[in-house]
Amino acid sequence: MGDTHATHGTQGTSVSEQTEFITFFRDQYSKVVGMITLIGGDRAEAEDATQQAMEAALRRWSTINDPRRWVRQTAKNHFVRTRVRDRRHLEIAIEKGAFTPAVQDPARSSWEDEQWVHTLFRELTPAQRVVFGTILDGLTCSEIAELLGKTRAAVRKNLQLARDRLRGRLDLITLEVAPAPVPTVSRREAGPT
């Protein structure tokens, strides 16, 4: 590989193309993040979608005619696909009983329940969401590791961290909404009946 090619995933991209991309990235990154937040993403979702789109753009840089439009569309597509996938995983989690409010409120709608679960799911890191979601899809740790190109140990660790984070969050919610214990009176204290 000569001096006109960069390393770390940019093989085949000339130095001038890399410089052009860096300029584009610096100019457009925050604008694309802003666009994704405007269509409903939170900051983490917007940054994830933008990063994915920018990485894809770098790999295809020499073939993209309108990079600004291409990156925006790619980021939007990534955001929508991720939302649809996450919603599907949440529905599966709800169906399997993985998430249930500590106290059932009859006034609570299924939409509110779904939003509550979605909020919990968003508290996971992207790696934890992927692993937890694929476990809910029925894949084994070995299958997930092969699919993601990670070790089984890394997959198991992300799953453990996701469970710990969700368990801790659910314990806090239980403490916040659980009714105070009702004092009991023994028969002896109550007197004869």
C-alpha positions in Angstrom: 0.0 0.0 0.0 1.5 3.3 -1.1 1.4 6.8 0.4 -1.7 7.7 -1.5 -3.9 5.3 0.4 -4.9 5.6 4.0 -5.3 2.8 6.5 -7.9 1.7 9.1 -10.8 0.9 6.8 -10.2 3.5 4.1 -8.1 1.4 1.8 -8.6 2.5 -1.8 -9.5 6.1 -0.7 -6.9 8.7 -1.9 -5.5 11.3 0.5 -7.4 14.0 -1.4 -10.7 12.0 -1.0 -10.0 11.6 2.7 -9.3 15.3 3.1 -12.6 16.1 1.2 -14.5 13.6 3.5 -13.0 15.1 6.7 -14.1 18.5 5.6 -17.6 17.2 4.7 -17.8 15.3 8.0 -16.9 18.4 10.1 -19.4 20.6 8.2 -22.3 18.1 8.1 -22.1 15.9 11.2 -24.0 18.2 13.7 -26.5 19.1 10.9 -27.4 15.5 10.3 -27.6 14.8 14.0 -30.0 17.8 14.3 -32.1 16.5 11.4 -32.5 13.1 13.1 -33.6 14.7 16.3 -36.1 16.8 14.4 -37.8 13.7 13.1 -38.0 12.2 16.6 -34.7 10.7 17.6 -33.1 11.4 20.9 -29.4 12.5 20.9 -28.0 9.0 21.2 -30.2 7.7 18.3 -29.3 10.7 16.2 -25.6 10.3 16.8 -25.7 6.6 16.1 -27.6 7.0 12.8 -25.3 9.8 11.7 -22.1 7.8 12.6 -23.4 4.8 10.7 -24.2 7.0 7.6 -20.8 8.7 7.8 -19.0 5.4 8.0 -20.9 4.1 5.0 -20.2 7.3 3.1 -16.5 7.0 3.7 -16.5 3.5 2.3 -18.3 4.7 -0.8 -17.0 8.2 -1.0 -15.7 8.1 -4.6 -19.1 6.8 -5.9 -21.4 9.2 -4.2 -22.7 12.1 -6.4 -24.4 14.2 -3.8 -22.9 13.3 -0.4 -25.0 15.8 1.6 -28.3 14.2 0.4 -26.9 10.7 0.5 -25.7 10.9 4.1 -29.0 12.5 5.2 -31.1 9.8 3.5 -28.8 7.0 4.8 -29.0 8.4 8.4 -32.7 8.7 8.2 -33.0 5.1 6.9 -30.8 3.8 9.7 -32.8 5.6 12.3 -36.1 4.3 11.0 -34.8 0.7 10.7 -33.4 0.9 14.2 -36.7 2.2 15.6 -38.7 -0.5 13.8 -36.3 -3.2 15.1 -36.3 -1.8 18.6 -40.1 -1.6 18.6 -40.3 -5.3 17.4 -37.9 -6.3 20.2 -39.9 -4.4 22.8 -43.1 -6.1 21.6 -41.5 -9.5 22.0 -40.2 -8.6 25.4 -43.7 -7.5 26.5 -45.2 -10.7 25.1 -42.7 -12.8 26.9 -43.3 -11.0 30.1 -39.8 -9.7 30.4 -41.1 -6.2 31.3 -44.1 -5.6 33.4 -44.8 -2.6 35.6 -44.5 -3.4 39.3 -48.1 -2.2 40.0 -50.7 -2.6 37.3 -52.6 0.7 36.8 -56.0 0.0 35.1 -55.8 3.6 33.7 -52.5 2.9 32.0 -52.8 2.3 28.3 -50.9 -0.2 26.3 -49.2 2.7 24.6 -47.9 4.0 27.9 -46.6 0.5 28.7 -44.9 0.4 25.4 -43.3 3.8 26.0 -42.2 2.8 29.4 -40.5 -0.4 28.0 -39.0 1.7 25.2 -37.5 4.1 27.7 -36.0 1.2 29.7 -34.6 -0.3 26.5 -33.0 3.0 25.5 -31.0 3.1 28.7 -29.0 0.2 27.4 -25.9 0.9 25.3 -26.2 0.1 21.6 -24.2 -3.1 22.0 -26.4 -4.2 24.9 -29.6 -3.4 22.9 -28.4 -5.5 20.0 -27.4 -8.5 22.2 -30.6 -8.3 24.4 -32.8 -7.9 21.3 -31.3 -10.8 19.5 -31.6 -13.0 22.6 -35.3 -12.0 22.6 -35.4 -13.1 19.0 -34.3 -16.6 20.2 -30.7 -16.6 19.1 -28.0 -18.2 21.3 -24.9 -16.4 22.5 -22.9 -18.4 20.0 -25.2 -17.4 17.1 -25.1 -13.8 18.2 -21.3 -13.8 18.4 -21.0 -15.2 14.9 -23.5 -12.7 13.6 -21.8 -9.7 15.2 -18.2 -10.9 14.7 -17.6 -10.9 18.4 -16.5 -13.4 20.9 -19.0 -15.4 23.0 -17.5 -13.9 26.1 -18.2 -10.4 24.8 -21.8 -11.3 23.9 -22.3 -12.9 27.4 -20.8 -9.8 29.1 -23.1 -7.4 27.1 -26.1 -9.6 28.0 -25.1 -9.6 31.7 -24.6 -5.8 31.7 -28.0 -5.3 30.0 -29.7 -7.6 32.5 -28.0 -5.9 35.4 -28.9 -2.4 34.2 -32.5 -3.4 33.6 -32.8 -5.2 36.8 -31.4 -2.3 38.7 -33.8 0.1 37.0 -36.8 -2.2 37.6 -35.8 -2.5 41.3 -35.8 1.3 41.6 -39.2 1.5 39.9 -40.6 -1.1 42.2 -39.4 0.9 45.2 -41.0 4.0 43.9 -44.4 2.6 43.2 -44.8 -0.3 45.6 -47.4 0.4 48.3 -46.3 0.6 51.9 -46.7 -2.7 53.7 -49.9 -3.1 55.6 -49.3 -3.9 59.2 -50.6 -7.2 60.3 -52.1 -8.0 63.6 -51.7 -11.5 65.0 -54.8 -13.3 66.4 -53.4 -13.1 69.9 -53.1 -9.3 69.7 -56.6 -8.9 68.1 -58.3 -10.7 71.0 -61.1 -13.4 70.9 -63.4 -13.4 67.9 
